[in-house]
């Protein structure tokens, strides 16, 4: 996913809405939609996020950021499965 959608972690209001909007925009192009879904799942899966960005997160921010990552992933998954 391109960095224009958000930084390495979702720390602002509307992050989930932004992801959802991008998914809706690409839904008509099946291949592009599948690629985007796969990229977003990899990007926001809590375990994968921890592997890639965990060492960059300040200890005092870790719980808050991981809660937000998990919330974003769950919202994304619910939207895709709907």
N, C-alpha and C positions, 0 to 999 in steps of 0.2 A: 504494500500500500504506500502511496506517495505521502511524504511528510506534510503536504498541504492539508491533509485531512485532520491532523493533530500531531502533537509531539510524541515522544516515546511513551508517554502514559497519559491517560485521559484525566485531566485535572481541571476541567472547566465545565460549566453547565452546557448542555446541548451536545455533548460528545456522542451520545447514543443516537440522538436525532440526526446528527450529521452522518453517521455511519448508515443509518436507515435510509436517509435521503439518497446517498450514493448508491445503495443497493437498488432502490426503486428506479433510479435513472438508468441503470445498466440491465434491468430485468428483461428488456425486449431483446437483448443480444445474449442468447443462451450461453455461448462460450465465454464471453467476457464476464457474464454474471457468475458462472462457475469458478472462473479464475479469481474473481474478487472475493467470493465467499471463502474459497480456500485460503487466500492470503489473509483475510480478516480473521478467520479461525486460528490460523497459525500465529498471527500477530498478537491476538488478545487472549489466547489460552493461558490461564494463570501459570501453569507449569513451564510452558515455553517462554512466557514473559520473564519469569524468574531466572531461567537459564540465560537469556540474552541480556536482560537489563538489571538483574539482581545486584550485581557488584557496583552498579552506578547509583543505586538508591541509598540515600542517607538512612542510617539505622532508625532515627527518630521519625522518618517519613514512611518507612516500609509498610507498616500495617495499614495506614490510610491509603496508600497507593495500591496495595494489593487488594484491598476491599473494592476500590474503584475499578481496577482491572477485572476482577471477578464479576462485578455488577455489569460492566460493559460486555463481557463475554456472554453472560447469561441473557442479557437483553438482545444481543446479536443472535444467539442461538434460538431464542423464542421467536424472533422476527422471521428467521429463515425457515423454521419449522411450521410457521403459521400458514 
